[in-house]
């Protein structure tokens, strides 16, 4: 169990021969054929599936080193060569982040976060942002709002938002940006709840990066809502994005650096903590659909999906 508590049992689907070959390969950078592997030995770097805090993730090995492996998380594991390995065995380092579900929150913690955020909505009520149509508008706007509206280039988003922390994200028709005052109340945003800060600290500590959570951007997705393909690049620093999902399942599209390139559909469930950083920090992504009747029965809330996206702004 990578990232879990110590003393987990070693579970290997395969043979001790496979493990020996794997360790020899990691130590010497040479290939050691193993007849029981379904894939060639030179592809071992893409043949591992680890379980991270209960979330099964595909691990793409970036760098082999003596006694340790630098890894990045990806989803959709292969159906063979699955391992559950104690951290102490291979001394896995996880600071080279890519993207994936890195944590699953139990229902009690989900309830706590939902309560903490709900208690702040009177001070930071939900507000509407504007979104570009077909990738045109907001971020490459000329500054003439009338032109955008009459040309049909922008529309009010189908979801609503609010923010917590020293910075909040706001997207009026002419330019998305970070602000320090709530767009409708004019008051500073309330602090990020301690329950969310603790999750950010756990993830940052586990994956070896320094992180100051400065903005927690809450998105409220009713059924039928979505958000189009976009990049997150308004921040002044390149730090990983951490996202917490609550409520109904959402189909999250994750692509590359081209808006119209290939995308991977990732189903995010209530309690999933998703992260993207490193080489994937500026990849295009979207929420394509909220799936009805999928929220946990023990999580009392409207039939919606809530995502809380935490970022370091500066």
Secondary structure, 3 states (H helix, E strand, C coil): CECCCCCCCCEECCCHHHHHHHHHHHHHCCCCCCCCCCCCHHHHHHCCEEEECCEEEEEEEEEEECCEEEEEEECCCCCCCEEECCHHHHCCECCCCCEEEEEECCHHHHHHHHHHHHCCCCCCCCECCEEEECCECHHHCCCCHHHHHHCCCEEECCCEEEEEECCEEEEECCEEEEECECCCCCCECCCCCHHHHHHHHHHHHHHCCCCCCCEEEEEEECCCCCEEEECCCCCCCCCCEEEEEEECCEEEEECCCCCCCCCEEEEECCCEEEEECHHHCCCCEEEEEECCCCCCCCCCCCCCEEEEEEECCC
